Amino acid sequence: MKLHSYDIANKYKTSVAYFSMEFAVDQALKIYSGGLGFLAGSHMRSAYDLKQNVVGIGMLWSFGYYDQSRNEDRTLKPTFTRKFSYFLEELPVQVSVKINHRDVVVKAFLVKPEVFGTAPLILLSTDTDENDYLSRTITHKLYDGNEKTRIAQEIVLGIGGVKVLDAIKQNIEIYHMNEGHALPLVYELYNKFQDMHELRKHVVFTTHTPEAAGNEIHDIHFLHEMGFFNGLDIETVREISGFKDSDAFSLTVGALRSAKRSNAVSKIHATVSNRMWQGIEDRCEIISITNAQNKKYWTDKTLVRALDEHEDYELLARKKHLKKVLFEEVADQTGKIFDPEILTIVWARRFAEYKRPGLLKYDFERFIKMIEDSERPVQVIWAGKPYPTDYGAIAIFNELINISHVHKNIAVLVGYELSLSKLLKHGSDVWLNTPRITREASGTSGMTASMNGSIHLSVNDGWHPEFARNGKNSFTIAEVDYKLPIAQQDELDNKSLMDILENHIIPTYYDKPKKWVKIMKNSMSEIEHEFDSARMVDQYYTLMFDYEAK
């Protein structure tokens, strides 16, 4: 079956299946939660742009991640609404996977390249009449909180994905696991190769989690019972995966031992990952391929044209217009009228405690004094989706909403998906990134903000050190010792953050407009090549797919 509607470029002939639990390719296809999906979406778009022989393998989530709405008091309300995607083409194939000793039917749906301008994308679903209700629920919700359901999802993605590719007669040379969720594919492939040395030639792995505690671990006997190992006996599993003396099975370690090569998603992350997994025997090499985003999709074309033509006035005029467009959304959601002349800071991404959405207001008195300055005021917008059962993160989100009720220049937006993300990146003046040091592997939201002249204000972690020229194209929060107590880290980081805002960013924006424009232009021009996903997907071919392990 021919999946690609374009002619494959000679440079990218190697056939690759890219497995990911989520893809963010378009607002109309809500099968993603955050950064991992945004990255996978950009990968598919750039694979299409460069005419690569890549096919994406993902999941058709019947209810998506969740819809972010509001309770009567305007606090966060997660809702689950069945999604319909009439642009999908059902493939004439169905396969069966064994989950907890039961046969589960998996159907496949194709997103053709011409629909969204991506590499072909195959989405798997168990929500079909051939299955009982419990089996149908496997593909209902992305990252289901139930452990059994989560493992079942991984079995469908890994084993089901390989079986579908075989059923439609795709000759796949490289199986790319974007995170460890697709690891069961290794045990389906083992049935074919019967030799781990040969199998490894066909598998690569991308790790995104920079701390051991954040990597998925399950009891090996539980995984075996669930069918994670595709019917292999436990002794064989232990032998081929290296877990000979432990029942604690790490998906990341399993992937590192099954791939010919793996990559971390920034230079810092590569250093952290190699240090973190240095004691693991028989693991593959971990190299660095820094994450990137698809410039063509994310940038405002008029803004880019003004940059290319050196039209500073037009650049500022367009930025002001984009702020007005964003502020229409603010007004619609909150009833507040923001001023496009006022410096606007945005914090927006997956809403997790370690990303510290509340760091800006840590010294609350100082924060309020800053935003209410009558001569040089500041507007702040927060947005992002907490995990629907992460009640700590939800509490922070609701706290910000409560604060916004009494301050006219603070807004908290719901519905953080591709469309809102674009509005925020186009319309912000400053993009704030505040995760705790060592805990953000890369981060990508600041890349797309920088492409649109939003100045990246960030801790010195992830991708930021590879880009930042402090005060020239971005601003960097002074690095603190990550081994300090969390409260002390937060206090020091907040002080540094506020010092930068009060002493550099705010005075430059209001008093030195020419300098501000220069920083904007530097940001846009210097982000362009290294952090466009065309560079990233090319490196995957040269450094991972076509790499011959020695």
N, C-alpha and C positions, 0 to 999 in steps of 0.2 A: 504494500500500500504506500502510495506516494503522499507524504505529509507536507513537504516543502513546496510552496508555490513559486519559489525563486530558484535561480541557478546557483548552486553552491560554489563559492570562491575556491580556487585551487589551494590557497593557503590554509583553508579550513575544511579539508575533505574528511578528516577523521570524524567518524560518527559518534556523537556524545548524547547521553541521556542525563539530564540535569534534574535530580530529585530534590524537591523542597516541599515542606509541609504547607507553605503559603507563598502566594504570588500576588503582587499588587501591580496589575497591568493597566487597569482602568477602573474608574469610579463605579461603572456598571457591573463589575465582577467583584463582589465583596467576599473574598476568600483569604483575607490577610488580617493580621493584627497590628503589625508595626514594622520596625526596621528590617527584619529578615525578609519580609514580604516585599518591601520597597526595593531592597537590594535585588531580589530575585526578579522582580518586574523590570528593573533597569537592565539586568543581565539579558533577559529575553528580548528587550527592545534593541540593545546594541548587537546581539547575535543576529537579529534581523537586518540591521543596518549594514553589518559587515558580511552578510550572506554566509553565515556559519552553518555547519551541519549539526545543529543542536536541536533537540526536542526537550521541552520541559515536561516533567511528570509531577503532578500535584493532586490535590484532593478537591472535589466539588462539595464544599460545605453547605448543607441544605439551609442552615440558619446563620452562616458566616461565623464571625467572631462574636459580636453582639451589636445591637444598635444602641447608641448612646443617647438617651433622652433624659427628661427631667421629671422629678416628682412635683407635687403641687407646690412645695416650698422652694422649687428650682434646684434642689440637690440632685445628684446623679441617680439615674434610674437605668440599669441595664435591661434591655428588652430583646427578645428573640423573635424574629419575624422570618418566616420562610421566604427564601429568595427564589426567583425565577430568572433564568438566563436563556431566552429564546434564540440567541445567536449561536448557541452550542450545537454541534453536530454529533449525534449519537453514533458511535462506531459500531459496525456490525460484528461485534465480538463481546463475549462475556467469559470471564474466567472464575475459578473457584479457589479460595484460600481456606486453609484449615485454622480456625480460631477456637481455642478452648475445646478441641475435639469435635467441633461442628463445622460443616461446610458452609461457607459464606460466599454468595455470588457477588462479584465485582463487575460493574459496568463502566464503560469508558466513554468520555465525551471530548470532542476536539474543538479547540479554539484555533481556527484557521489563521495563518499569518496575516492575511489581508484585513481581518476584523479590527485589530488594534495596532497593527504594525509590529508584531513580535515574531520570534521563532514559534513554530507550532507548539501548542500546549495541550497535553492530554490530562484530563481531570478524572479521577476515580470516584465512584460512588457505590455504596452498599444500600442506599435508600431506594430500594426497588422492590416490586411486588414479589419477586422470587424469594425474598428473605423474610424471616419473622421480624416482629417489631424490634426486639433487642438488637438483632444484627443490623437493622436499618438505622438505628441510632448511632452506629459507629461513625458515620460521616455526617452527623447532624451539626456538631459544634467544634470549631477549631480549638485545640488544646483543652479538651474536656478534663475536668478536675478529677474524675474517677480514674484510678490507676489502671484498672482492667481495660476501660475504654481507650485510654491513652495508648496502651500497648497494642490493642487491637487496631488502632489507627495506624500505628507504625508498621504493623504486619501488612495491612492493606497497601500502604504506600510502597514499602520495599518489595515484598513478594508479589503482591498484586500488580505493581508497576512493571516488574520484569516479565511477568506472565503475559500481560497485555501487549507489551512490545514484541514478545515472541509470537503471539497469536496473530498480530498484524504484519509479521514477517519483516521486522526492522533489524538489520544487522548492526547491532550496537557494539562499538569497539571500546568505549570508555563509559563507565557508570560513575557519575559525579554525585556524591552525597553532600548536599548543602546542610550541614549539621548532622548529628548522629541519628536523627529520627528515621532515616531510611536504611539503617543497618541491616534489617532482615533481608535486604536484597543479596547480601553476601552469601547467605545460607541457601537461597534459591540458586545463585550462580554456582555454589559448591556442587550441587547436583550435576551441573554441566561439566565442570572442570575436574572435580575430584582431586584437586591438588591446589593447595594454597599459594604455592610459588607461582603457578600459572595464573591463578585467579587474580592475584595482586596486580598483575600487569594491566588489568582492565578496570581497576577501581581507584578513584581519587577521593579526597575528603577535605572539606572546608570546616574548620572549627571556629566558633564565634564566641565562646564563653571563656573569659580569662581567669577563672578561679575554679578550683577543684570542686567546691561545694555546689557550684551551679551546673555541673554536668550530671546528666541523668544516670542514676544507679538503681538497679533492681536486683532482687534475689534471683540467682541463676535458675533455681528450681521452679520459681514462679514463671519466669520467662519461658522455660521449657514446657511447662504445663499449658501456657497460653498459646504455644505454637510459634513463638518468636524465632526459633531455630529451624523451622520448616521440616519438622519430623526427625531431625538428626538426634541420635541418642546423646545423652548427657556427657558420656566419656569422649565421644568424637568432638562435641562442642568445646569441651575443656582443652582437648588436644590442639584444635585448629585455631582457637581464640586466645590461648595462653593463660586462661583462668584455671590453673591446675590446683591451686591450694586455697582458693577463696570462693565463697558463694556470692560475694558482692560483685555484680557484673556492671561495669561502667560502659555505657554506649560509646563514649568518646575513646576510651582505651581500646574497645573492640574495633572501632573504626580505624584507629591509628595502626593496629596490627593487621588490618585487612587491606590497606591501601598501599599503592606503590609510592605515593607521595601525598602530602597534605599541605594545606596552607593556613596560616593565620591571616587576619584581615587588616593588619597594620604592622609597621615595623616594630613598634613597641610590643604589640600583641605577640609577634613571633618570638621576641626575647622572653616574654612572660610565659608563653606556652612551652617553649623548649626547657625552661627552668622548671615549670610545673610538672612536666611529664618526663623529666630527665631519668628518673629511676625505672621507667617502664621498659622492659626487655622486648626486643623484636619489634619495636615500633618503627614506623617510617619517618623519614625526614619531615620537619615542619619548616616551610619557607614562608616568606612574606609576599602576599599579593594584596595590596591595600584596596579596600572597598572603594567604589565610585558610583556615580549616578548618571543617568542618561540626560545629557545636556539638552538635546533636541526636545525631549518631553517636558523638562522642568523649567526651562527659561522662558521669560517673556521676550518675544522676538523684537518688539519695538525697543525695549531696553537695551538689548544686545546691539541692535543697529545703531543706536545713539552712541554706544561705546565705540563701535568700529569706525564711526564717522567723526569721532572726537567732538561731538556736540554736547558739551557740558550742560547747557541750558535745557536741551531736549531731554537729557538723561534725568535731570532733576524734575522737569515737568512730568515726565512719564512716571517717575517714582511717586510723585504726589498723586497722580491719577490712580496708580495701583493701591496706594494707601486709602484713597476714597472708596475704591471697590471693596477692599477688605472691611472698611468701616461700615459699609452698608450691611455686611453680614453681622458685624458687632451690634449695630442698631436693631437689626431684625431679631437677633437672639436675646439681647439684653435691654433694649430700649435706651441705650446710651449713644450719644452723638460724639464721636471722637473727632479731633481736629487734625487734619493732615499736616499742619505746620509744626505740630508737637512731636518731639522725639518719642518713638514707639518701640518698646522692647517686647520681644515675644519669647516665651518659653513654651515649646510644643514638641512632643514626642510621646513614645510609650510612657505611661504614667506609673513609674516605679519608685519606691522609696530611695534606692541607691542613686537614682538620677537627681535627687534632691530638688524637686520642683519648688519647695518652699525656702530654698537657701537665700533668695533675694530678700525675703522679709525676716530673716533670722534676727537681726537687730531691728525690731519693728518700729521703734521710735525714729530711728535714722531713715528707714525706708519711707515712712509716711512723710517725713520732712522733705525728702527728695522729690517724691511725686507731687507734692502740693506746693512746691516752690512757685511763687506767682510769676517770677521773671523767666525761669527756665524749667517749666514743668515737664513731667514725664508721664507717658501712658504705658500701661503694662497689660499684655494679653497672655493668658495661660490657656493651653488646650492639650488634650491627650486622653488616651483611654487606659485606665487601670484595668488589670485583670478583674473579671466580674466578681470574683470571690476574694480579691485582695483587699480586705476591709481596712487595713492600715492605709493603703494608698487612696482608697475611696474617701477615707476620713480627711486626708490632706486636701483632696480635691474639693470636698464639701466645705472645709475650712476656708479655702480661698474664695469660694462662692459667697460665703457669709461675710467675708471681709469686703468683697466687691459691692455688697449691698449698701455700704456706707461711704464708699469712695467712688466718685463719678468717673475717674480715669483708670479704673481697674475693670477688666472684663475676663470672665472665664467662659470659654466656648465649648460646646459639645459637638459631637459628630466629626471627630478628628479622623478623617479618611483622606483619600487622595485629593479630592477637590478642595477641601478646607486647607489641607497642607499646602497646596499651591498658592491659595490666597494669602496665607500667612507668610510664606517665603517671598512672594512678590511684594507684599505690602509692609513688611517690617523694616525698621531702620537698623535694629540690633537683634541678632539671634543669640540667645543665651543658652550655654551648655555647661551644666554644673554637676556631672556625676562624680562620685568619689574616685580619687586616683586609683588606678589599676583595675577598676571594675567595668570600664567601657572598652570593649575590644577595638572598636573603630568609631561607631557613630557615623551617620551619613546625612542627617538633617541639615547640619551646618554647611555641607557642601552645596546643596541645592539652594540654600539661602544665599550663600556667597555668590553663586552664579547670577543672582538677581540683585546684587548690590546691597545686600543686608550684611552688616559687619558682624563677623563671628567673634563673640566674647566667650572664652572657654577656659576650662582647666586644661593643663598641659598633658593631655592623654589622648589615646586613640589616634585618629588621623591628624589631629590638629598640629602636633609638632612638625609634621612633614610639610605643612603649608605655611604656618604662621610666621610673619615678620611683625613682631609686636609694635603696634603704633603705625605700621605701614600698610598692611592689608587686613589686619585683625587686631584683637587685644587678648592678652594671655593673663589669666589669674595666676599669681605666684604659687609655685608648687610647694606643698607642705609634706611632711613625713607621713606616709600613709599608715605607718605603724602607731601613730599617736591615737589616743582615745577619740572615738567618733565625735563627741561633743566638742573637743578641742579642734579637730579638723574643721568642723563646720564653722566654729567661731573665727578661726584664722582665714578660712576661705571667704567667708562673708565680708570680713574687714578688707581683704584684698580686692574683692569684687566691688564693694562700695567706693573704695578709694579710686579705682579705675574709672568708675562711672562719674564720680563727683569731680575728679581732678583732670580727667582726660576726655572721656567720651562726651559728656554733656557740654563742657566749654567749647570743644571743637565743633560740635553740631550747631550750636547757637552763635558762636563768636567767630569761627574760622570756617565759613562755608566752603571756601576753595580747598582747604586742607581736607575737609570731610569728603568732598567730591573726589579728591585724589585717592583717598583710602578706598572709597567705593570702586573706583576704576581699577585700582590695584587688585582688589578682591576679585572682581569679575574676570580680569584678564589672566591673573595668576592661577586661578582655580581651573581654568579652561581645559588644559591638556591632561595633567596628571590625575585629575579627579573626575574626568568624563569616563563613563563606563566602557567606551570604545577601547581605551588603554587597558582596562581590567580584563575584558573578555579576550583580547589579543594575548595577554600574558597567560591566561588560563590555557590556551592552546600551546604556547611556546614553552611554558614552565611546568605544566601539569599533564595535559592530555597527550602531547607528543613526546614527553620526556620518557626516556628509557632508563628505568631503574637498574643500577649496577648490581 
